[in-house]
Amino acid sequence: MGATTTRPRPGPPRRLVPFTIDHFRTYARLMVLDNGERWDPEPFQLEIVEDLFAGNDEVWAILPEGNSKTTTMAGVALYHGDYTPTAEVLLAAASRDQAGLLFSQAAGFVARSQPFHDRFRVFEGYRRIRCNRTGGRIQVFAADDRTGDGVIPSLGFVDEAHRHRDLRLVRTWRGKLQKRGGQLVVISTAGEPGTEFEDARRRALETATDVRVDGFHTRAAGPYSVLHDWSVPDGEDVNDMAVVKRANPLSTITEQSLRRKRDSPTMTDAHWRRFACNQAVRGEQSAITAAEWRALQTDDRIPDGAPVWLGVDMGWKHDTTAIVPLLDSGDREDRLFGVPTVLVPPRNGQSLDPEAVKDAFRDLFARYDVREVVMDPDRAVEIAAWILTEFGVEATEHGQGVEMFDAYDAFMAGVRNGWIRQPGDPTFTEHVLNATARVMPDGRTRFDRPNQSRSTAREQRRRVIDALIAAAMVNRSCFGREEEAEPFVAWVRR
């Protein structure tokens, strides 16, 4: 008889270790999605989860809508609760109903997935899921830093952070993580520029020590936090569905599904950019879009000693004082603005120091050949008289009543026709992009602030448009009308 060959017997199956990607993937495949299929997490979802398992204090996931952010984190919440003794998993969003979406996804997994029926018990009325094996809980909390002050999370989720008025809850929960080695997950879509959320998103990129870019996905890691951001970069064609798809990693989102969404009669450009492209843009009523303003940017600067007009919008207690130079080129189709001087009042009940305003004018008069100063007589009588005495220049009156309708028309004509050139100054840009277009019952339009609230410094910052108002005033006076502007001193002497 010939020799027989023996094959080695298979050993016991490899034991998977909790809080590893292989273990999580196996666990996730027990979950049944609302379409009746088992969940098999995609690579981009596992990449986010892996950074959470690596022990980072904070993990931020910023993706366009529809990329299963909530589903992913609902699965992570159940996993954490099932393998962490006395887990304290907290869910919060801008509203209790919004937080309920993440809770509902987790509760749906429990209801649809047979292996989870004994592991969890759902209390719908309390918006709570009890973790039977570990004695922990998954609980919805209101998005209020005061109600969140008495909790010690092992894992906290802040959903749709761009909708929060501020990030106080994030800071509150972040301060409690070390008490039990907890972690925080922030999931969102893009917000509006100037919000605390977008400031935090920008700082995460600027302060990261390890930044990796793969197509339209950026991973920015610091010592204790990681940001994952999928978005269409500025300058890319947001109407090219192949481009937009690169910012939407979920496999079920296709160029065809994006095209159907884009072609909907209810879709607007601002909504598309924010929620499909993950770009931070202003709302629907923005007077000037970021793309329009960016197209007017130039590297040219007004030379020292050049003839200029100064537009001035005074703010003493809440709004800023803005002084904007405009080159007196004599060519209405070439309007070059300089970098504005913007003075911020203390906003503590005290007024802006008039000497600071005078110092700003001294610097500008020393730098340029100032021909005209255009300002509102109701706010700056003393400053106008001082300019006449100090520099011999008569200030030109420009009210902020009916005159601002013509100022809006003249400025927007410059924007549409490309006659305006702007220096790309961040403060100037922020003031311009803050402004809305307010249409009056008679059809006339003017620049306006996005809201009337000054209750917080953050809300005050979002409503400042003073550099734009100053620029519109001086633009109208220098280029936008035929008649001579009335000397301000004549108004003072009446």
For each residue, the residues with C-beta under 8 A, 3 or more apart:
1:
2:
3:
4:
5:
6:
7:
8:
9:
10:
11:
12: 15
13:
14:
15: 12
16: 20 22 23 26
17: 20 23
18: 23 83
19: 23 24 53 83
20: 16 17 23 24 53
21: 24 25 46 49 50 53
22: 16 25 26
23: 16 17 18 19 20 26 27
24: 19 20 21 27 28 41 46 49 53 76 79
25: 21 22 28 29 40 41 46
26: 16 22 23 29 30
27: 23 24 30 31 79 82
28: 24 25 31 39 40 41 75 79
29: 25 26 38 39 40
30: 26 27 38 113 115 116
31: 27 28 38 39 75 78 109 112 113 116
32: 36 37 38 39 109 112 113
33: 36 37 38 39 71 112
34: 108 112
35:
36: 32 33 112
37: 32 33
38: 29 30 31 32 33
39: 28 29 31 32 33 71 75 109
40: 25 28 29
41: 24 25 28 45 46 49 72 75
42: 45 46 249 250 251
43: 46 47
44: 47 48 217 230 249 250
45: 41 42 48 49 68 72
46: 21 24 25 41 42 43 49 50
47: 43 44 50 51 219 228
48: 44 45 51 52 59 61 72 228
49: 21 24 41 45 46 52 53 72 76
50: 21 46 47 53 54
51: 47 48 54 56 59 219 221 226 228
52: 48 49 56 59 76 183 185
53: 19 20 21 24 49 50
54: 50 51
55: 183
56: 51 52 59 183 221 224 225 226
57: 174 177 183 184 224 225
58: 174 183 184 185 186 224 225 226
59: 48 51 52 56 183 184 185 186 225 226 228
60: 185 186 187 188 201 204 225 226 227 228 229
61: 48 69 72 73 185 186 187 188 228
62: 187 188 189 190 201 227 228 229 230 231 278
63: 67 69 187 189 228 229 230 248 249 278
64: 67 189 190 230 231 247 248 275 276 277 278
65: 189 275 276
66: 248 250 253
67: 63 64 230 248 249 250 253
68: 45 71 72 250
69: 61 63 72 73 159 187 188
70: 73 74 101 102 105 159 187
71: 33 39 68 74 75 105
72: 41 45 48 49 61 68 69 75 76
73: 61 69 70 76 77 102 157 159 185 187
74: 70 71 77 78 102 103 105 106 108 109
75: 28 31 39 41 71 72 78 79 106 109
76: 24 49 52 72 73 79 80 155 185
77: 73 74 80 81 89 91 102 106 138 155 157
78: 31 74 75 81 82 106 109 110 116 120 129 138
79: 24 27 28 75 76 82 83
80: 76 77 83 84 87 89 154 155
81: 77 78 84 87 89 120 129 131 134 136 137 138
82: 27 78 79 119 120 131 133 134
83: 18 19 79 80 134
84: 80 81 87 134 136 154 155
85: 134 135 136
86: 134 135 136 154
87: 80 81 84 131 134 136 137 138 154 155
88: 136 137 139 151 152 153 154 155 180 182
89: 77 80 81 136 137 138 139 153 154 155 156 157
90: 139 141 148 151 153 155 156 157 173
91: 77 99 102 103 138 139 140 141 157 159
92: 99 140 141 142 143 148 156 157 158 159 169
93: 96 98 99 101 102 143 158 159 160 163 164
94: 98 143 160 161 163 164 165
95: 98 99 143 163
96: 93 99 100 127 140 142 143
97: 100 101
98: 93 94 95 101 159 160 163
99: 91 92 93 95 96 102 103 127 140 141 142 143 159
100: 96 97 103 104 127 140
101: 70 93 97 98 104 105 159
102: 70 73 74 77 91 93 99 105 106 140 157 159
103: 74 91 99 100 106 107 127 129 138 140
104: 100 101 107 108
105: 70 71 74 101 102 108 109
106: 74 75 77 78 102 103 109 110 129 138
107: 103 104 110 111 122 124 129
108: 34 74 104 105 111 112
109: 31 32 39 74 75 78 105 106 112 113 116
110: 78 106 107 113 116 117 119 120 122 129
111: 107 108 122
112: 31 32 33 34 36 108 109
113: 30 31 32 109 110 116 117
114: 117
115: 30 118 119
116: 30 31 78 109 110 113 119 120
117: 110 113 114 120
118: 115 132
119: 82 110 115 116 131 132 133
120: 78 81 82 110 116 117 129 130 131 132
121: 129 130 132
122: 107 110 111 128 129
123: 126 127 128 129 130
124: 107 127
125:
126: 123 139
127: 96 99 100 103 123 124 139 140
128: 122 123 137 138 139 140
129: 78 81 103 106 107 110 120 121 122 123 137 138 139
130: 120 121 123 136 137
131: 81 82 87 119 120 134 135 136 137 138
132: 118 119 120 121 135
133: 82 119
134: 81 82 83 84 85 86 87 131
135: 85 86 131 132
136: 81 84 85 86 87 88 89 130 131 154
137: 81 87 88 89 128 129 130 131
138: 77 78 81 87 89 91 103 106 128 129 131
139: 88 89 90 91 126 127 128 129
140: 91 92 96 99 100 102 103 127 128
141: 90 91 92 99 144 147 148 151
142: 92 96 99 147 148
143: 92 93 94 95 96 99 158 164 169
144: 141 147 148 169
145: 148 149 168 169 171 172
146: 149
147: 141 142 144 150
148: 90 92 141 142 144 145 151 169 172 173
149: 145 146 172
150: 147
151: 88 90 141 148 173 176
152: 88 176 179 180 182
153: 88 89 90 156 173 176 177 182 184
154: 80 84 86 87 88 89 136 180 181 182 183
155: 76 77 80 84 87 88 89 90 182 183 184 185
156: 89 90 92 153 173 182 183 184 185
157: 73 77 89 90 91 92 102 184 185 187
158: 92 93 143 161 164 169 170 173 184 185 186 187
159: 69 70 73 91 92 93 98 99 101 102 187 188
160: 93 94 98 163 164 187 188 189
161: 94 158 164 167 170 186 187 188 191 197
162: 188 189 190 191 192 195 197 198
163: 93 94 95 98 160 188 191
164: 93 94 143 158 160 161 167 169 170 197
165: 94 456 458
166: 196 456 458
167: 161 164 170 171 196 197 200
168: 145 171 172
169: 92 143 144 145 148 158 164 172 173
170: 158 161 164 167 173 174 184 186
171: 145 167 168 174 175
172: 145 148 149 168 169 175 176
173: 90 148 151 153 156 158 169 170 176 177 184
174: 57 58 170 171 177 184
175: 171 172
176: 151 152 153 172 173 179 182
177: 57 153 173 174 180 181 182 183 184
178: 181 182
179: 152 176 182
180: 88 152 154 177
181: 154 177 178
182: 88 152 153 154 155 156 176 177 178 179
183: 52 55 56 57 58 59 154 155 156 177
184: 57 58 59 153 155 156 157 158 170 173 174 177
185: 52 58 59 60 61 73 76 155 156 157 158
186: 58 59 60 61 158 161 170
187: 60 61 62 63 69 70 73 157 158 159 160 161
188: 60 61 62 69 159 160 161 162 163 191 197
189: 62 63 64 65 160 162 274 275 278
190: 62 64 162 198 201 231 274 275 277 278 279 280 281
191: 161 162 163 188 195 197 198 201 274 280
192: 162 195 198 274 280 281 282 283 462
193: 198 280 281 282 290 430 433
194: 198 199 430 433 434 461 462
195: 162 191 192 198 199 458 462
196: 166 167 199 200 458
197: 161 162 164 167 188 191 200 201
198: 162 190 191 192 193 194 195 201 202 280
199: 194 195 196 202 203
200: 167 196 197 203 204
201: 60 62 190 191 197 198 204 205 227 229 280
202: 198 199 205 206
203: 199 200 206 207
204: 60 200 201 207 208 220 222 225 227
205: 201 202 208 211 218 220 227 229
206: 202 203
207: 203 204 222
208: 204 205 211 220 221 222 227
209: 221 222 223
210: 219 220 221 222
211: 205 208 218 219 220 221
212: 218 219
213: 217 218 219
214: 217 219
215: 246
216: 230 231 232 233 246 247
217: 44 213 214 228 229 230 249
218: 205 211 212 213 227 228 229 230 231
219: 47 51 210 211 212 213 214 226 227 228 229
220: 204 205 208 210 211 226 227 229
221: 51 56 208 209 210 211 225 226 227
222: 204 207 208 209 210 225 226
223: 209
224: 56 57 58
225: 56 57 58 59 60 204 221 222
226: 51 56 58 59 60 219 220 221 222
227: 60 62 201 204 205 208 218 219 220 221
228: 47 48 51 59 60 61 62 63 217 218 219
229: 60 62 63 201 205 217 218 219 220 278
230: 44 62 63 64 67 216 217 218 247 248 249 278
231: 62 64 190 216 218 247 277 278 279
232: 216 236 238 243 244 246 247 273 277 278 279
233: 216 236
234: 279 290 294
235:
236: 232 233 240 243
237: 240 243
238: 232 243 244 272 273 276 277 279
239: 262
240: 236 237 243 244
241: 244 245 255 256 258 259 262
242: 245 246 255
243: 232 236 237 238 240 246 247
244: 232 238 240 241 247 248 255 258 262 276 277
245: 241 242 248 253 254 255 258
246: 215 216 232 242 243
247: 64 216 230 231 232 243 244 276 277 278
248: 63 64 66 67 230 244 245 253 258 276
249: 42 44 63 67 217 230 253
250: 42 44 66 67 68 253
251: 42
252: 257
253: 66 67 245 248 249 250 257 258
254: 245 257 258
255: 241 242 244 245 258 259
256: 241 259 260
257: 252 253 254 260 261
258: 241 244 245 248 253 254 255 261 262 276
259: 241 255 256 262 263
260: 256 257 263 264
261: 257 258 264 267 272 276
262: 239 241 244 258 259 267 272 276
263: 259 260 267
264: 260 261 267
265:
266:
267: 261 262 263 264 271 272
268: 271 272 284
269: 272 273 289
270: 273 274 281 282 283 284 286 289
271: 267 268 274 275 276 284
272: 238 261 262 267 268 269 275 276 277
273: 232 238 269 270 276 277 279 281
274: 189 190 191 192 270 271 277 278 279 280 281
275: 64 65 189 190 271 272 278
276: 64 65 238 244 247 248 258 261 262 271 272 273
277: 64 190 231 232 238 244 247 272 273 274
278: 62 63 64 189 190 229 230 231 232 247 274 275
279: 190 231 232 234 238 273 274
280: 190 191 192 193 198 201 274
281: 190 192 193 270 273 274 286 289 290
282: 192 193 270 285 286 289 290 433 434 450
283: 192 270 286 436 450
284: 268 270 271
285: 282 436 437 450
286: 270 281 282 283 289 433 435 436 437
287: 408 412 435 436 437 447
288: 292 293 412 415 432 433 435
289: 269 270 281 282 286 292 293 433
290: 193 234 281 282 293 294 433
291: 294 295
292: 288 289 295 296 415
293: 288 289 290 296 297 415 422 429 432 433
294: 234 290 291 297
295: 291 292 418
296: 292 293 415 418 420 421 422
297: 293 294 421 422 423 424
298: 336 421 422 423 424
299:
300: 336 421
301: 338 339 423
302: 306 308 325 327 336 338 368
303: 306
304: 367 368
305: 367 368 369
306: 302 303 327 328 368 369
307: 327 328 368 369 370 371
308: 302 325 326 327 328 338 368 369 370 371
309: 325 326 328 370 371 372 373 374 474 477 478
310: 323 324 325 326 361 364 370 372 373 374 474
311: 322 323 324 326 374 375 470 471 472 473 474 475 477
312: 321 322 323 324 373 374 375 376 380 383 395 470 473
313: 319 321 322 375 376 466 467 469 470 473
314: 321 357 375 376 379 380 383
315: 318 319 320 321 322 345 352 379 466
316: 321 345 351 352 379
317: 345 347 349 350 351 352
318: 315 345 347 454 460
319: 313 315 345 464 466
320: 315 342 343 344 345 464 466 467
321: 312 313 314 315 316 342 343 345 352 357 360 466
322: 311 312 313 315 340 341 342 343 431 466 467 469 470
323: 310 311 312 340 341 342 360 361 364 470
324: 310 311 312 337 338 340 341 428 467 470 471 474
325: 302 308 309 310 337 338 339 340 364 368
326: 308 309 310 311 335 336 337 338 471 474 475 478
327: 302 306 307 308 335 336 337 338
328: 306 307 308 309 371 372 478
329: 334 335 336
330:
331: 334
332: 335 419 479
333: 417 419
334: 329 331 419 421
335: 326 327 329 332 414 419 420 421 475 478 479
336: 298 300 302 326 327 329 421
337: 324 325 326 327 340 420 421 422 423 428 471
338: 301 302 308 324 325 326 327 423
339: 301 325 423 425 428
340: 322 323 324 325 337 425 427 428 431 467 470 471
341: 322 323 324 360 363 364
342: 320 321 322 323 427 431 466 467
343: 320 321 322 352 356 357 360
344: 320 347 352
345: 315 316 317 318 319 320 321 350 351 352
346: 349 350 351 352
347: 317 318 344 457 460
348:
349: 317 346
350: 317 345 346
351: 316 317 345 346
352: 315 316 317 321 343 344 345 346 356 357
353: 356 357
354: 357 358 382 383
355: 358 359
356: 343 352 353 359 360
357: 314 321 343 352 353 354 360 361 383
358: 354 355 361 362 383 386 390
359: 355 356 362 363
360: 321 323 341 343 356 357 363 364
361: 310 323 357 358 364 365 383 387 390 391
362: 358 359 365 366 390
363: 341 359 360 366 367
364: 310 323 325 341 360 361 367 368 370
365: 361 362 368 370 391
366: 362 363
367: 304 305 363 364
368: 302 304 305 306 307 308 325 364 365
369: 305 306 307 308
370: 307 308 309 310 364 365 373 391 393
371: 307 308 309 328 393
372: 309 310 328 393 395 396 474 477 478 485
373: 309 310 312 370 384 387 393 395 396 488
374: 309 310 311 312 395 396 398 473 474 477 478 485
375: 311 312 313 314 379 380 383 384 395 396 397 398 473 488
376: 312 313 314 379 380 397 398 399 400 473
377: 380 381 384 397 399 488 491 492
378: 399 400
379: 314 315 316 375 376
380: 312 314 375 376 377 383 384 395
381: 377 384 385 492
382: 354 385 386
383: 312 314 354 357 358 361 375 380 386 387
384: 373 375 377 380 381 387 388 395 488 489 492
385: 381 382 388 389 489 492
386: 358 382 383 389 390
387: 361 373 383 384 390 391 393 395
388: 384 385 391 392 393 394 395 489
389: 385 386
390: 358 361 362 386 387
391: 361 365 370 387 388
392: 388
393: 370 371 372 373 387 388
394: 388 487 488 489
395: 312 372 373 374 375 380 384 387 388 487 488 489
396: 372 373 374 375 477 485 486 487 488
397: 375 376 377 485 486 487 488 490 491
398: 374 375 376 403 407 473 476 477 485
399: 376 377 378 402 403 404
400: 376 378 403 404 469
401: 404
402: 399 405 406
403: 398 399 400 406 407 473 476
404: 399 400 401 407 408 446 447 469 472 473
405: 402 408 409 440 444 445 446
406: 402 403 409 410 476 480 481
407: 398 403 404 410 411 446 447 472 473 475 476 480
408: 287 404 405 411 412 437 445 446 447 472
409: 405 406 412 413 445 480
410: 406 407 413 414 472 475 476 479 480 481
411: 407 408 414 415 420 447 468 471 472 475 476 480
412: 287 288 408 409 415 416
413: 409 410 416 417 419 480
414: 335 410 411 417 419 420 475 479 480
415: 288 292 293 296 411 412 418 420
416: 412 413
417: 333 413 414
418: 295 296 415
419: 332 333 334 335 413 414 479
420: 296 335 337 411 414 415 475
421: 296 297 298 300 334 335 336 337
422: 293 296 297 298 337 425 428 429 432
423: 297 298 301 337 338 339 428
424: 297 298 428 429
425: 339 340 422 428 429
426: 429 430
427: 340 342 430 431 467
428: 324 337 339 340 422 423 424 425 431 432 467 468 471
429: 293 422 424 425 426 432 433
430: 193 194 426 427 433 434 464
431: 322 340 342 427 428 434 435 464 465 466 467 468
432: 288 293 422 428 429 435 465 467 468 471
433: 193 194 282 286 288 289 290 293 429 430
434: 194 282 430 431 449 450 462 463 464 465 468
435: 286 287 288 431 432 447 448 449 450 465 468
436: 283 285 286 287 447 448 449 450
437: 285 286 287 408 445 446 447 448
438: 445 446 447 448
439: 443 444 445
440: 405 443 444 445 446
441:
442:
443: 439 440
444: 405 439 440
445: 405 408 409 437 438 439 440
446: 404 405 407 408 437 438 440
447: 287 404 407 408 411 435 436 437 438 465 468 469 472
448: 435 436 437 438 465
449: 434 435 436 452 463 464 465
450: 282 283 285 434 435 436 462 463
451: 459 462 463
452: 449 463
453: 456 459 463
454: 318 459 460 463
455: 459
456: 165 166 453 459 460
457: 347 460 461
458: 165 166 195 196 461 462
459: 451 453 454 455 456 462 463
460: 318 347 454 456 457 463 464
461: 194 457 458 464
462: 192 194 195 434 450 451 458 459
463: 434 449 450 451 452 453 454 459 460
464: 319 320 430 431 434 449 460 461
465: 431 432 434 435 447 448 449 468 469
466: 313 315 319 320 321 322 342 431 469 470
467: 313 320 322 324 340 342 427 428 431 432 470 471
468: 411 428 431 432 434 435 447 465 471 472
469: 313 322 400 404 447 465 466 472 473
470: 311 312 313 322 323 324 340 466 467 473 474
471: 311 324 326 337 340 411 428 432 467 468 474 475
472: 311 404 407 408 410 411 447 468 469 475 476
473: 311 312 313 374 375 376 398 403 404 407 469 470 476 477
474: 309 310 311 324 326 372 374 470 471 477 478
475: 311 326 335 407 410 411 414 420 471 472 478 479 480
476: 398 403 406 407 410 411 472 473 479 480 481
477: 309 311 372 374 396 398 473 474 480 481 485
478: 309 326 328 335 372 374 474 475
479: 332 335 410 414 419 475 476
480: 406 407 409 410 411 413 414 475 476 477
481: 406 410 476 477 485
482:
483:
484:
485: 372 374 396 397 398 477 481
486: 396 397 490 491
487: 394 395 396 397 490 491
488: 373 375 377 384 394 395 396 397 491 492
489: 384 385 388 394 395 492 493
490: 397 486 487 493 494
491: 377 397 486 487 488 494
492: 377 381 384 385 488 489
493: 489 490
494: 490 491
